[in-house]
Amino acid sequence: MVSRRHALSLSLAALLPAVPAAAQQRKSLADPLRVGVDQALVDSGLARALQHGFGADTGIAVKLVPGVALTLLEALERGELDATLTNAPEAEAKLDKQGLAHDRQPIATGEFVIVGPAVRGKGEDVLGGALGRDAVAALKRLKEAAPDSFRFLSAGDGSGAHVAEQAMWRAAGIAPAAPWYVTLKPGESLVAQARARGAFALVERGVWLAQGGAPLAVRIEGDARLAEEVHAMRSFRVNHPAGKIFVAWIAGAKGRRVAAAQRGYRAP
């Protein structure tokens, strides 16, 4: 691997390498850049759009490694990944501040939303009607409802959505518990299972746009506390020669255009 990376570093010394593009691509295919990506960013289409855009423009191969944000950041710290694309700002900033990762760059902004059973006509609603943008008020209303009248489904896995959800429970001063608070089974889609169970859930808007629908609807959106920030970072322990180019590209003008074209996201 060392020899391949050394050869690739020579060919990628600049964004306009001296070697033919085909040769550059062959070398990168032998040792692709390993980028850990929160599963939500794959499900929404953002990660693959950036991967394809970067590959088409540079000829450099990128291997996406889907997972959950906190686990991926731990792998980045250990040098098992070359870079990450995640939506857990506090955990990212901690790693960056400790010098265990570097080159942290904003890639896109989005939003987490609370989805739940759609209200039809004068049907019963545990939220007591629209609560606008106040996610904390919505969670407090759920806590006050009869425990057998609803379910709240949590990812429970350390993903960006789970981290954001836990922060909202803390802001509301609530310790969620069974029987109304349940955790997603590993390997299943949060949105798909929430729809199947008719449950409330906090999800990433891009994923909701890709997978959401009846019998659920977006119930709370626009709360500033649910803003989503997507960042890329490079590993401190390994230095893939294409890593710096990748982060610069997706954080630059071309990457911003790709992000802005994806439903549910804006350029930072």
C-alpha positions, 0 to 999 in steps of 0.5 A: 500500500505504501508504494501505491500511495507514494506513486499516487502522491506523485501523480496527484501533486496538483489538481492538474497532474502531468500524467494522463488522466487514465493512468491517474485513475488506474493508480487511484483504483488500486488504492481508493480514498476511504471515506466514512459516511453517515448512513443518512448522507448515503440514503439521502443521495448527498454522499453519492452525488459528491462521490460521482461529481468528484470522480467525474471531475478528477478521475480519482476513485473514492470508496464510501464506507457507510456507518454511523457518525460516532463510530466513523469518527472513532475509526478516523481517529484510529487511522482506519479511514482516510476521511469522513463525511458526518453530521455530528458537529460536537463530536467532530469539533472535539476530535479536531481540537484534540489534534486527532483529525484535521482539515475540517471543512463545511460541506452542506447544511440541512435540517433534522425534522420530527415526523409523526402520524399525520392529522386528518380532519378532527382526528385525535392528535397527541401533539394537540395540533400544530406546534410550528417550529418548537421541537422542545414543546413537541417533546414535552407534549409527547411526555404528557400524553398517555403512554399507550397513545403513541410511540417514539422511535429512536435510531439509538445508534450514534448516527447524526440523527440520534445525536441530534435527537438526544440533544433535544431530549436534554433540552426538554429536560426529559429522560425518554423511557419505555413503553412509549420510547423504543429503539430501532432494530440494527440494520433497519431504516429509521424512516421505513420503520417509523412509517411501518409503526406509525411512530414519531421520530427525529430524522434527517430531512434529506432522508425523509424526502427520499424515503418518507410518506404516509401514514406519517408527515413532518410535524415539526420543522424549522427549529434552529436547534435542529439545524444540520451541519455536514463536515468533512475531515481528514485523518491525522494518522494516515495521509492518503495523497488524494485526501487533501484534494477530495476535501478541497473539492467538495468544500469548494465551488464545485462541491457546493454546487453539487450539495445545493442541487440535492433535495434537503440541503444547501451550500454552507 
